[in-house]
Amino acid sequence: MGDRISIERNGELAIVTLDNPEKMNALTLAMWRDLGAAMQQLSDDDGVRCVVLRGAGTKAFAAGADIGEFATQRSNREEARAYAHITTAAMEAIEHCRHPVVAMIHGVCVGGGLEIASLCDVRICGESSRFGAPVGQLGLTMSYAELGALMRLAGRAVAMEIVLEGRIFDACEALAKGLTSRVVADDAVEEEALAAARRIARGAPLVARWHKAAASRLTPSPALTDADIESAFDCFDTEDFRIGAAAFNAKQKPVFKGK
């Protein structure tokens, strides 16, 4: 994999690390691409029984996409469409991985980080973890795939609260909303996530894969038209998107115009 996505094998466990700690493990476009490739590689490996997905260090699982790249990688509709092709492929690789996936969540888990975690089968976080998706403050929309994953996990009401308010909330609230499987002491996150993965790995691997496949069939995604998918890119042609991205990079509050 690339320098920012690593795979460590520990017997039947595979640990995938998002490694961009100087930016709270925000994902660059290259990281999204490599994450998708890593998850597909592991899904194809019958020697794997469980995948653990984590961020480097203990300050963040992931703080979403690297906003610093937007000026060159996601500044308009055409660039956003190409960008989404890669991010959607990565999210699909996580969701459709044949093996169970455990999210080891230290610290910040927002935006794209929350979207990635929502695609995992088990999510274990620390008491000081923080969650949310303040995309509205960037003038951005979630894609259908991103919003759909959040809705399947926590329901429409919770998903709407998250994307409309853009509020960052704590681990206890995330647990109550169904966004995390359990909350443990910060210094126990790694131990408990790996213990959960080992418990999964001790089970019959064919049974685990069947349960994942069955759960996917029981929670189908709606069929989308090309026009539906294309509408997710409308925001990149708006003045509000430019205002939001500029305000984020300047560490200022955006003043949106609705244009």
C-alpha positions in Angstrom: 0.0 0.0 0.0 1.0 3.7 -0.1 3.0 5.4 2.6 -0.2 6.6 4.4 -2.1 3.3 4.4 -0.5 0.3 6.1 -1.5 -3.3 6.6 -0.1 -5.3 9.5 -0.9 -9.0 9.8 -1.2 -10.7 13.2 -2.1 -14.2 12.4 -5.7 -14.2 11.2 -6.1 -10.5 12.0 -5.3 -7.7 9.6 -4.8 -4.2 10.9 -5.3 -1.4 8.4 -4.0 2.0 9.6 -4.9 5.4 8.3 -1.6 7.2 8.8 -1.7 11.0 8.5 -1.4 11.9 12.2 -0.1 15.5 11.6 -3.6 16.2 10.0 -5.6 14.1 12.4 -5.5 11.2 9.9 -7.5 13.3 7.3 -7.6 11.3 4.1 -5.9 12.5 1.0 -7.1 11.3 -2.4 -4.2 8.9 -2.5 -5.1 7.5 0.9 -8.7 6.9 -0.3 -7.4 5.1 -3.3 -5.0 3.0 -1.2 -7.6 2.3 1.4 -9.9 0.8 -1.2 -7.1 -1.3 -2.6 -6.2 -2.5 0.8 -9.7 -3.5 1.8 -10.2 -5.3 -1.6 -6.9 -7.2 -1.1 -7.9 -8.3 2.3 -11.4 -9.3 1.3 -9.9 -11.6 -1.3 -7.6 -13.3 1.2 -9.2 -16.4 2.8 -6.5 -16.4 5.4 -8.0 -13.3 7.0 -10.8 -13.7 9.6 -11.2 -10.2 10.8 -10.0 -6.7 9.7 -9.3 -3.9 12.3 -9.4 -0.4 10.9 -7.8 2.3 12.9 -6.1 5.7 12.7 -2.4 6.3 13.6 -1.8 7.4 17.1 -4.5 8.1 19.7 -5.8 11.6 18.8 -8.0 10.7 15.8 -9.5 7.8 13.9 -9.9 10.2 11.0 -10.9 13.8 10.6 -12.5 13.3 7.2 -11.1 14.3 3.9 -8.0 16.5 3.6 -9.6 19.9 3.0 -6.2 21.3 1.9 -6.5 19.3 -1.3 -9.9 20.7 -2.3 -8.3 23.6 -4.2 -6.5 21.2 -6.6 -8.5 18.0 -6.3 -12.1 19.0 -5.6 -12.7 22.6 -6.7 -15.5 22.0 -9.2 -18.0 19.5 -10.4 -15.7 17.6 -12.8 -13.0 17.2 -10.2 -15.5 16.3 -7.6 -17.0 13.6 -9.8 -13.5 12.0 -10.3 -12.8 12.3 -6.6 -16.1 10.7 -5.7 -15.4 7.8 -8.0 -12.3 7.0 -5.8 -13.9 7.6 -2.4 -17.1 5.6 -3.3 -14.9 2.7 -4.4 -13.1 2.8 -1.0 -16.3 2.9 0.9 -17.8 0.0 -1.1 -14.6 -2.0 -0.5 -15.1 -1.5 3.3 -18.8 -2.3 3.3 -18.5 -5.3 1.0 -15.4 -6.8 2.6 -16.2 -10.5 3.1 -14.6 -10.5 6.5 -15.9 -8.7 9.6 -14.4 -5.2 10.1 -13.8 -3.7 13.5 -13.3 0.1 13.8 -10.8 1.0 16.6 -11.8 4.6 17.3 -9.4 6.9 19.2 -10.3 10.5 19.5 -11.8 12.4 16.6 -14.1 10.5 14.2 -15.8 13.1 12.0 -16.8 13.7 8.4 -15.3 11.0 6.2 -14.0 9.3 9.4 -17.6 8.9 10.6 -18.6 7.7 7.2 -15.8 5.1 7.2 -16.6 3.9 10.7 -20.3 3.6 9.9 -19.4 1.0 7.3 -17.6 -1.2 9.8 -19.4 -4.1 11.5 -18.3 -3.3 15.1 -17.2 0.2 16.4 -15.3 0.5 19.6 -14.3 4.0 20.9 -12.8 5.8 23.9 -14.6 8.0 26.4 -13.1 11.1 24.9 -13.9 10.3 21.3 -15.9 12.9 19.3 -18.2 12.4 16.4 -20.1 14.5 13.8 -20.2 15.5 10.2 -20.1 19.3 9.8 -20.3 19.2 6.0 -22.9 22.0 5.9 -20.2 24.3 7.3 -18.2 23.6 4.2 -21.0 24.1 1.7 -20.8 20.4 0.9 -23.3 17.6 0.6 -22.8 14.0 1.6 -23.0 11.6 -1.3 -25.8 9.1 -1.5 -23.5 6.3 -0.5 -22.2 8.3 2.5 -25.6 9.4 3.7 -27.1 6.0 3.0 -24.5 4.2 5.2 -25.2 6.6 8.0 -29.0 6.2 7.7 -28.7 2.4 7.6 -26.6 2.5 10.8 -28.5 5.0 12.9 -31.8 5.7 11.1 -33.1 8.8 9.3 -33.7 11.0 12.3 -30.2 10.6 13.6 -28.6 11.1 10.2 -30.6 14.2 9.6 -29.7 15.7 13.0 -26.0 15.0 12.2 -25.9 16.5 8.8 -28.3 19.4 9.4 -26.9 20.7 12.7 -23.2 19.8 12.0 -22.7 19.5 15.7 -19.7 17.6 17.2 -20.8 15.4 20.1 -19.3 13.0 22.6 -18.9 9.2 22.9 -21.9 8.7 25.2 -24.2 10.5 22.8 -22.7 8.5 19.9 -23.5 5.3 21.8 -27.1 6.4 22.5 -27.5 7.2 18.8 -26.2 3.8 17.7 -23.1 5.1 16.1 -20.7 3.1 18.2 -21.0 -0.4 19.6 -19.3 0.3 22.9 -17.4 3.0 24.8 -14.4 2.1 26.9 -11.7 4.0 28.7 -9.4 5.8 26.3 -6.4 3.7 27.3 -8.4 0.5 26.7 -9.5 1.2 23.2 -6.8 -0.8 21.4 -6.9 -3.7 23.8 -10.7 -4.0 23.6 -10.8 -3.6 19.8 -8.2 -6.3 19.3 -9.9 -8.5 21.8 -13.2 -8.2 19.9 -11.4 -9.0 16.7 -9.8 -12.1 18.2 -13.2 -13.2 19.4 -14.6 -12.8 15.9 -11.6 -14.7 14.5 -12.2 -17.6 16.8 -15.6 -18.2 15.2 -16.2 -20.2 12.0 -15.1 -17.9 9.2 -17.7 -19.1 6.7 -20.4 -18.4 9.2 -19.1 -14.9 9.8 -19.0 -14.3 6.0 -22.5 -15.6 5.6 -23.8 -13.4 8.4 -22.2 -10.3 6.7 -23.7 -11.3 3.3 -27.2 -11.9 4.9 -27.1 -8.6 6.7 -26.3 -6.8 3.5 -29.3 -8.5 1.7 -31.6 -7.6 4.6 -30.6 -3.9 4.5 -30.6 -3.1 0.8 -29.7 0.2 -0.7 -32.3 1.9 -2.9 -31.8 2.0 -6.6 -30.5 5.4 -7.8 -30.8 7.0 -11.2 -27.9 8.7 -12.9 -29.7 12.0 -12.2 -29.8 11.2 -8.5 -26.0 10.5 -8.4 -25.2 13.6 -10.4 -27.2 15.9 -8.1 -24.7 15.2 -5.3 -22.2 17.3 -7.2 -24.4 20.4 -7.6 -22.8 21.9 -4.5 -19.4 22.2 -6.1 -20.8 24.8 -8.5 -22.1 27.0 -5.7 -20.7 30.2 -4.2 -21.4 28.7 -0.8 -19.0 25.9 -1.4 -16.2 28.4 -2.2 -17.1 30.4 0.9 -17.1 27.3 3.1 -13.8 26.0 1.8 -12.1 29.4 2.1 -13.4 29.9 5.6 -12.2 26.5 6.8 -8.7 27.0 5.5 -8.7 30.5 7.0 -10.0 29.1 10.3 -13.0 31.5 10.1 -16.7 31.1 10.4 -18.4 31.0 7.0 -21.2 33.4 6.1 -23.3 31.6 3.5 -25.4 33.4 0.8 -27.6 30.5 -0.4 -26.1 30.9 -3.9 
